[in-house]
Amino acid sequence: MTVKRVFATSVSHAVHESHIRGLIAAALLGLAAHAPTAWALAPGDAGVRVTIPVSGIADYAQAVTVDPNGAIVLAGSIGGNGATGGSKSVLARLTGGGALDFSFGTMGIATHDLSTNQGDGLRALVRMDDGRYVGCGVFFATGTAQDFVAARFNTNGSLDTTFGGGAVVTSFLQSGSGASLFDQCNAVALQPDGMIVSAGFTSEAGPAHVALTRHTASGVLDSMFGSGGKVDINASATVNGNSEARAVVVQPDGKLLVAGYAFGPGNSEFLVMRLNSNGSPDATFGTNGITRTPVGSGEDIANAMVRQPDGRIVLAGSMYAADGHRDFALARYTAAGLLDPSFGTGGLVTTPVGPSDDYAYALLLMPWGRLVAAGSARRSTGGPGNDLALVAYNADGSLDRYFGIAGKRIVTLSALDDIVYGLVSDIGGARFWAVGTSASAGLNPDQDFLAVEFGLPDTIFRNGFETATP
């Protein structure tokens, strides 16, 4: 029997935030003793489900990482989704059983007003080997509109002030008025030497370009990277086309893989790039370091990326299908930046999940090589509302029929929007957590932090011994 823990409480602004957190945490701990054994989850089944109404106004968990003890740390924003004044950056830590970890922040939640009421939010998070966390996202400021922000947090969720005073704000500031200077960090990665690479876009009074920064362990821009620690690349096929990084990976040799989207001759296309360790394009990858791939009949956007142990690269996102709706889309490339013909059809896989628009925002590489993409599926072609959507794939891009129903899993938690933005597998590799947002209950529903555990497919009969059809 699976115990579901859904806390979608409508929060009054007059109630003190710490009191709310205390009630949530107490409720979570009260149910912890009754949690089922996580290892017993069937492939694709949802187990413990936790929603956390951090502020009562637009709480979005955008990223997740896992600790060696199995605890998961969520990062995101509250009060405007990092896109309006007054939003704040938030981290929350749950034990492996789904209870808030009281040793972290205030009763499991660490809230940081990095911009002092101007608005900020975290969009990516990574864990350091010493237990600290590094996040990046957006920072609103007078005069520069929206900037990159990178911050480092101690093991208890507090700001690590040895890193640039706790948070480092970077403006590309090329041209234009303050109202049109938009920079945003979407992804972050750590180098073995402790340097921090952030990736996103800069749109300084013109088309968006792929943008990266690299900071030293002390929070100073690395002068050996790009121009003064910054890289600005127009990855589109035209001068006026937009391009944006939404994922970044550091290769073992120090080179950087960057994924997202870039405009081709017409619409946006999947983008994967490789940069040398100094931020210059790697000419041995794709065409001058850049590969753009048209997937569907319209706008194609890659939101997530994993690098396989053999060096091949998998991107996940969405594309427009022939019926006019968006479907999950995956692409796999060789280490040289070419589409891998052994994956799907010519390196591409598209998957309709629900009856309308489907978006893949996260991608997970399983311990034995299988892939899970997750995001959202709109419930109908004519109405609002999204469900959690997950799809599992075999190594060759075919649907993994051991997962959910013929490889697909849709989960409805609320009457409004349920969306997955991040995935992480537990230490043992027997399950994974999907994090994102789910609508709260009550008279004035809003979005809350969400974490849901899922069972991974077992590995029995997966090595060519079982060939029977379903």
C-alpha positions as CSV (number, residue, x, y, z in Angstrom):
1,M,0.0,0.0,0.0
2,T,1.3,3.4,-1.0
3,V,0.8,6.3,1.4
4,K,0.4,9.6,-0.4
5,R,1.4,12.8,1.3
6,V,-0.2,15.8,-0.3
7,F,-0.1,19.0,1.6
8,A,-1.8,21.7,-0.5
9,T,-2.8,24.1,2.1
10,S,-4.0,27.6,1.3
11,V,-1.8,30.0,3.1
12,S,-2.9,33.3,4.5
13,H,-0.5,36.2,4.2
14,A,-1.2,37.2,7.7
15,V,0.1,34.0,9.2
16,H,3.8,34.0,10.1
17,E,5.9,32.0,7.6
18,S,7.8,30.1,10.3
19,H,4.6,29.0,11.8
20,I,3.5,27.6,8.5
21,R,6.7,25.8,8.0
22,G,6.4,24.3,11.4
23,L,2.9,22.9,10.7
24,I,4.1,21.5,7.4
25,A,7.2,19.9,8.9
26,A,5.2,18.4,11.8
27,A,2.7,16.9,9.4
28,L,5.4,15.4,7.3
29,L,7.2,13.9,10.3
30,G,4.0,12.5,11.6
31,L,3.5,10.5,8.5
32,A,7.2,9.5,8.0
33,A,6.8,6.4,10.2
34,H,4.1,5.1,7.9
35,A,6.0,5.6,4.7
36,P,6.2,2.5,2.5
37,T,9.5,0.8,1.6
38,A,10.7,2.8,-1.4
39,W,12.4,-0.3,-2.9
40,A,9.0,-1.9,-3.3
41,L,7.7,0.6,-5.9
42,A,6.8,-1.0,-9.2
43,P,8.5,0.5,-12.3
44,G,7.0,3.9,-13.0
45,D,4.8,3.8,-9.9
46,A,4.5,7.0,-7.8
47,G,5.3,6.6,-4.1
48,V,5.6,9.4,-1.5
49,R,4.2,12.7,-2.7
50,V,5.1,15.9,-0.9
51,T,3.9,19.4,-1.6
52,I,5.3,22.3,0.4
53,P,3.4,25.6,0.4
54,V,6.5,27.7,1.2
55,S,5.0,31.2,0.8
56,G,1.4,30.6,-0.6
57,I,2.4,32.6,-3.7
58,A,3.9,31.0,-6.8
59,D,6.3,28.4,-5.3
60,Y,8.3,26.7,-8.0
61,A,11.0,24.1,-7.5
62,Q,13.2,24.3,-10.6
63,A,16.1,22.0,-9.7
64,V,17.2,19.2,-7.4
65,T,20.2,17.4,-6.2
66,V,20.8,14.4,-3.9
67,D,23.1,14.0,-0.8
68,P,25.1,10.8,-0.1
69,N,22.6,9.9,2.6
70,G,19.7,9.9,0.2
71,A,18.3,13.3,1.2
72,I,17.2,15.5,-1.7
73,V,17.6,19.3,-1.9
74,L,15.1,21.3,-4.0
75,A,15.9,24.8,-5.3
76,G,13.6,27.4,-6.8
77,S,11.7,30.6,-6.1
78,I,8.7,31.9,-4.3
79,G,6.5,34.9,-4.8
80,G,6.5,35.3,-8.5
81,N,8.6,32.5,-9.9
82,G,11.7,34.6,-10.0
83,A,10.1,36.8,-12.7
84,T,8.6,39.7,-10.7
85,G,9.7,42.1,-8.0
86,G,9.7,40.5,-4.5
87,S,10.4,36.9,-5.5
88,K,13.0,35.1,-3.4
89,S,15.4,32.2,-3.8
90,V,14.5,29.1,-1.8
91,L,16.1,25.7,-0.9
92,A,14.3,22.9,0.9
93,R,15.8,19.6,2.0
94,L,13.8,16.3,2.4
95,T,15.0,13.1,3.9
96,G,15.0,10.0,1.7
97,G,11.5,9.2,3.2
98,G,10.1,12.6,2.2
99,A,10.1,14.5,5.5
100,L,11.5,18.0,5.9
101,D,15.0,17.9,7.3
102,F,14.9,20.1,10.4
103,S,18.7,20.5,10.4
104,F,18.4,22.5,7.2
105,G,17.4,26.2,7.1
106,T,14.4,26.9,9.3
107,M,12.6,23.6,9.8
108,G,13.8,22.3,6.4
109,I,13.4,25.5,4.3
110,A,16.1,28.1,3.6
111,T,14.8,31.4,2.1
112,H,17.2,34.0,0.8
113,D,16.3,37.5,-0.4
114,L,19.4,37.9,-2.6
115,S,18.2,41.1,-4.3
116,T,16.6,42.8,-1.2
117,N,13.0,43.0,-2.5
118,Q,13.9,43.5,-6.1
119,G,13.2,39.9,-7.1
120,D,15.5,36.8,-7.5
121,G,15.1,33.0,-8.0
122,L,17.2,29.9,-8.4
123,R,16.9,27.9,-11.6
124,A,19.8,25.3,-11.2
125,L,21.6,23.6,-8.3
126,V,24.6,21.3,-7.9
127,R,26.1,19.7,-4.9
128,M,29.8,20.1,-4.1
129,D,31.9,17.1,-2.8
130,D,32.2,18.8,0.6
131,G,28.4,19.0,1.0
132,R,27.9,22.7,0.1
133,Y,25.6,23.6,-2.8
134,V,25.9,26.0,-5.7
135,G,22.9,27.5,-7.4
136,C,22.3,30.0,-10.2
137,G,19.4,31.9,-11.5
138,V,18.0,35.4,-12.0
139,F,18.5,38.7,-10.1
140,F,16.5,41.9,-10.7
141,A,18.2,45.2,-10.2
142,T,17.5,48.8,-11.0
143,G,19.4,49.9,-14.1
144,T,20.3,46.4,-15.4
145,A,16.9,44.9,-15.4
146,Q,17.8,41.2,-14.9
147,D,21.2,39.6,-14.3
148,F,22.9,36.3,-13.7
149,V,23.2,35.4,-10.1
150,A,25.4,32.6,-8.6
151,A,25.3,31.7,-4.9
152,R,26.9,29.1,-2.7
153,F,25.2,27.6,0.3
154,N,26.5,25.8,3.4
155,T,25.4,22.3,4.3
156,N,22.7,23.8,6.5
157,G,21.2,26.0,3.7
158,S,22.8,29.3,4.9
159,L,24.6,31.5,2.5
160,D,28.4,30.8,2.2
161,T,29.8,34.3,2.6
162,T,33.3,33.1,1.5
163,F,31.9,33.1,-2.0
164,G,31.7,36.7,-3.1
165,G,29.9,37.5,0.1
166,G,27.4,34.8,-0.5
167,A,26.0,35.7,-3.9
168,V,27.7,37.0,-7.1
169,V,25.7,39.1,-9.6
170,T,27.0,39.3,-13.2
171,S,25.7,41.8,-15.8
172,F,26.8,41.5,-19.4
173,L,26.0,45.1,-20.0
174,Q,26.7,45.5,-23.7
175,S,24.3,48.2,-24.7
176,G,20.7,49.5,-24.4
177,S,18.6,51.0,-21.6
178,G,18.2,49.3,-18.3
179,A,14.7,48.1,-19.1
180,S,16.0,45.9,-22.0
181,L,19.1,44.4,-20.4
182,F,18.1,40.8,-19.7
183,D,20.5,38.1,-18.6
184,Q,19.4,34.8,-17.1
185,C,21.3,31.8,-15.8
186,N,19.5,28.4,-16.4
187,A,22.2,25.9,-15.6
188,V,25.3,25.4,-13.4
189,A,28.1,23.0,-13.3
190,L,31.3,22.4,-11.2
191,Q,34.8,21.8,-12.4
192,P,37.1,19.5,-10.5
193,D,39.2,22.5,-9.4
194,G,36.1,24.1,-7.7
195,M,35.4,26.7,-10.4
196,I,31.8,27.3,-11.2
197,V,30.4,27.5,-14.7
198,S,27.0,29.1,-15.2
199,A,25.1,29.1,-18.5
200,G,22.0,30.8,-19.9
201,F,21.4,33.8,-22.1
202,T,22.1,37.5,-22.5
203,S,19.7,39.7,-24.4
204,E,21.2,43.2,-24.2
205,A,18.9,45.3,-26.3
206,G,18.8,42.7,-29.1
207,P,18.5,39.0,-29.9
208,A,19.3,36.5,-27.1
209,H,22.7,34.9,-27.2
210,V,24.2,31.9,-25.4
211,A,26.0,33.3,-22.3
212,L,28.3,31.6,-19.8
213,T,30.3,32.8,-16.9
214,R,33.0,31.1,-14.8
215,H,33.8,32.0,-11.2
216,T,36.7,30.9,-9.1
217,A,36.0,29.1,-5.8
218,S,36.1,32.5,-4.1
219,G,33.5,34.0,-6.4
220,V,35.7,36.1,-8.7
221,L,35.2,36.0,-12.5
222,D,37.9,33.9,-14.0
223,S,40.0,36.1,-16.4
224,M,41.2,33.0,-18.3
225,F,37.7,32.2,-19.4
226,G,36.2,34.1,-22.4
227,S,36.5,37.8,-22.0
228,G,37.0,38.6,-18.3
229,G,35.2,35.5,-17.2
230,K,32.2,35.9,-19.6
231,V,31.3,34.2,-22.9
232,D,28.7,35.6,-25.3
233,I,28.0,33.5,-28.4
234,N,25.4,33.9,-31.1
235,A,24.7,30.3,-31.9
236,S,21.9,30.9,-34.3
237,A,22.2,30.7,-38.1
238,T,21.4,34.4,-38.6
239,V,22.6,37.7,-37.0
240,N,19.2,38.4,-35.6
241,G,18.3,34.9,-34.4
242,N,17.9,34.0,-30.8
243,S,19.9,31.3,-29.0
244,E,19.9,30.2,-25.4
245,A,21.7,27.7,-23.1
246,R,19.5,25.6,-20.8
247,A,21.9,22.9,-19.7
248,V,25.7,22.6,-19.2
249,V,28.0,19.7,-18.5
250,V,31.7,19.6,-17.8
251,Q,33.5,16.8,-19.6
252,P,36.3,14.8,-17.9
253,D,38.8,16.6,-20.2
254,G,37.6,20.0,-19.0
255,K,35.6,20.9,-22.1
256,L,32.1,22.2,-21.7
257,L,28.9,20.8,-23.3
258,V,26.1,23.3,-23.7
259,A,22.5,22.6,-24.8
260,G,19.4,24.6,-25.5
261,Y,18.0,26.1,-28.6
262,A,19.1,28.3,-31.5
263,F,17.3,29.7,-34.5
264,G,18.1,28.1,-37.8
265,P,17.0,29.5,-41.2
266,G,13.4,29.5,-39.9
267,N,12.4,28.4,-36.4
268,S,14.3,27.5,-33.3
269,E,16.2,24.2,-33.4
270,F,17.8,21.9,-30.8
271,L,21.3,23.2,-30.0
272,V,24.3,21.4,-28.6
273,M,27.7,23.1,-28.4
274,R,31.2,22.2,-27.1
275,L,33.6,24.8,-25.8
276,N,37.2,24.4,-24.9
277,S,38.2,25.0,-21.3
278,N,38.9,28.6,-22.0
279,G,35.4,29.2,-23.4
280,S,36.3,29.2,-27.1
281,P,34.3,27.0,-29.5
282,D,35.8,23.5,-30.0
283,A,36.3,23.3,-33.8
284,T,36.4,19.4,-33.6
285,F,32.7,19.4,-32.6
286,G,29.9,19.9,-35.1
287,T,30.5,23.0,-37.3
288,N,32.9,25.3,-35.5
289,G,31.7,23.9,-32.2
290,I,28.0,24.2,-32.9
291,T,25.3,21.7,-33.9
292,R,21.7,22.8,-34.6
293,T,19.1,20.1,-35.3
294,P,15.5,20.7,-36.7
295,V,13.3,18.1,-35.1
296,G,9.7,19.0,-35.8
297,S,7.6,21.4,-38.0
298,G,8.0,24.4,-35.8
299,E,9.8,25.6,-32.6
300,D,12.2,23.0,-31.2
301,I,13.6,23.6,-27.7
302,A,16.0,21.4,-25.7
303,N,15.7,21.9,-22.0
304,A,17.9,19.1,-20.5
305,M,21.1,17.1,-21.4
306,V,23.0,14.1,-20.1
307,R,26.4,12.8,-21.2
308,Q,26.7,9.1,-21.4
309,P,29.8,7.3,-20.1
310,D,30.8,6.5,-23.8
311,G,30.8,10.3,-24.6
312,R,27.5,10.3,-26.5
313,I,25.2,13.2,-25.6
314,V,21.4,13.1,-25.2
315,L,19.1,16.1,-25.3
316,A,15.5,16.3,-24.2
317,G,12.9,18.9,-24.9
318,S,9.8,19.5,-27.1
319,M,8.9,19.9,-30.7
320,Y,5.8,20.7,-32.8
321,A,4.2,17.6,-34.3
322,A,2.1,17.4,-37.5
323,D,-1.1,17.7,-35.5
324,G,0.0,21.2,-34.2
325,H,0.7,20.0,-30.6
326,R,4.0,19.8,-28.8
327,D,5.5,16.3,-28.1
328,F,8.5,15.1,-26.1
329,A,11.6,15.1,-28.2
330,L,15.0,13.4,-27.7
331,A,18.1,13.6,-29.7
332,R,21.4,11.7,-29.3
333,Y,24.7,12.9,-30.7
334,T,28.2,11.3,-31.0
335,A,31.1,12.8,-29.2
336,A,31.9,14.7,-32.4
337,G,28.5,16.4,-32.4
338,L,26.8,14.3,-35.1
339,L,23.4,12.7,-34.8
340,D,23.7,9.1,-33.7
341,P,21.9,6.9,-36.2
342,S,21.7,4.0,-33.7
343,F,19.2,6.0,-31.6
344,G,15.6,6.3,-32.7
345,T,15.2,7.4,-36.3
346,G,18.4,9.0,-37.5
347,G,19.2,10.1,-33.9
348,L,15.8,11.5,-33.1
349,V,12.8,10.3,-31.0
350,T,9.5,12.0,-30.6
351,T,6.8,10.9,-28.2
352,P,3.2,12.1,-27.7
353,V,2.2,11.7,-24.1
354,G,-1.2,13.4,-23.6
355,P,-3.9,14.6,-25.9
356,S,-2.4,18.1,-26.3
357,D,0.9,19.9,-25.6
358,D,3.7,17.9,-23.9
359,Y,6.9,19.4,-22.6
360,A,10.0,17.6,-21.4
361,Y,12.0,19.8,-18.9
362,A,14.2,17.2,-17.3
363,L,16.3,14.1,-18.3
364,L,17.7,11.4,-16.1
365,L,20.3,8.7,-17.1
366,M,19.5,5.5,-15.1
367,P,22.3,3.4,-13.6
368,W,22.0,0.8,-16.3
369,G,21.7,3.2,-19.2
370,R,18.0,3.8,-19.6
371,L,16.7,7.3,-19.9
372,V,13.7,9.1,-18.2
373,A,12.4,12.4,-19.6
374,A,9.8,14.3,-17.5
375,G,7.8,17.5,-17.7
376,S,4.1,18.1,-18.3
377,A,1.2,17.0,-20.4
378,R,-1.7,19.3,-21.0
379,R,-5.0,17.5,-20.1
380,S,-7.1,18.5,-23.1
381,T,-6.9,20.3,-26.4
382,G,-9.4,22.9,-25.3
383,G,-8.9,23.4,-21.5
384,P,-6.3,24.4,-19.0
385,G,-4.3,22.2,-16.6
386,N,-1.2,20.1,-16.8
387,D,-0.3,16.7,-15.3
388,L,3.1,15.3,-14.5
389,A,4.4,13.4,-17.5
390,L,7.2,10.9,-17.5
391,V,8.5,8.7,-20.3
392,A,11.2,6.0,-20.1
393,Y,13.4,4.9,-23.0
394,N,15.7,2.0,-23.7
395,A,19.3,2.6,-24.8
396,D,18.3,2.6,-28.5
397,G,15.5,5.2,-28.0
398,S,12.6,2.8,-28.0
399,L,10.0,3.1,-25.3
400,D,10.8,1.0,-22.1
401,R,7.7,-1.1,-21.8
402,Y,8.6,-2.1,-18.2
403,F,7.9,1.5,-17.1
404,G,4.4,2.7,-16.4
405,I,2.0,1.9,-19.2
406,A,4.1,1.1,-22.3
407,G,6.8,3.4,-21.2
408,K,4.7,6.4,-20.2
409,R,3.4,7.7,-16.9
410,I,0.9,10.5,-16.3
411,V,0.1,11.6,-12.7
412,T,-2.6,14.0,-11.7
413,L,-2.2,15.7,-8.4
414,S,-4.3,18.8,-8.5
415,A,-7.1,20.4,-10.6
416,L,-4.7,23.0,-12.0
417,D,-1.0,22.7,-13.0
418,D,1.4,19.8,-12.0
419,I,4.8,20.1,-13.7
420,V,8.2,18.4,-13.3
421,Y,11.2,20.6,-13.7
422,G,14.0,18.3,-12.2
423,L,14.9,14.7,-11.8
424,V,17.4,12.9,-9.6
425,S,18.0,9.2,-8.8
426,D,18.7,8.1,-5.3
427,I,22.0,6.7,-4.2
428,G,21.1,3.1,-4.6
429,G,19.5,3.7,-8.0
430,A,16.3,1.9,-7.1
431,R,14.1,5.0,-7.4
432,F,14.1,8.6,-8.5
433,W,12.5,11.8,-7.4
434,A,10.7,14.2,-9.7
435,V,10.5,17.8,-8.4
436,G,8.5,20.8,-9.6
437,T,5.3,22.5,-8.8
438,S,1.7,21.5,-8.0
439,A,-1.4,23.6,-7.3
440,S,-2.5,23.9,-3.7
441,A,-6.0,23.2,-2.5
442,G,-8.4,25.7,-1.0
443,L,-10.4,28.7,-2.1
444,N,-7.4,30.5,-3.6
445,P,-5.2,27.8,-5.0
446,D,-1.6,28.6,-6.0
447,Q,1.5,26.7,-6.9
448,D,3.6,24.8,-4.2
449,F,6.9,23.0,-4.2
450,L,6.5,19.4,-5.3
451,A,8.5,16.2,-4.8
452,V,7.3,12.8,-6.0
453,E,9.2,9.5,-5.8
454,F,9.0,7.0,-8.6
455,G,10.1,3.4,-8.9
456,L,12.8,2.6,-11.5
457,P,12.4,-0.5,-13.8
458,D,14.3,-3.5,-12.5
459,T,17.1,-5.0,-14.5
460,I,15.9,-8.6,-14.6
461,F,15.5,-9.9,-18.1
462,R,17.0,-6.8,-19.7
463,N,20.0,-8.3,-21.3
464,G,18.6,-10.2,-24.2
465,F,17.2,-13.2,-22.3
466,E,13.5,-12.1,-22.4
467,T,12.1,-11.4,-25.9
468,A,8.4,-12.1,-25.5
469,T,6.0,-9.4,-26.6
470,P,3.9,-7.6,-24.0
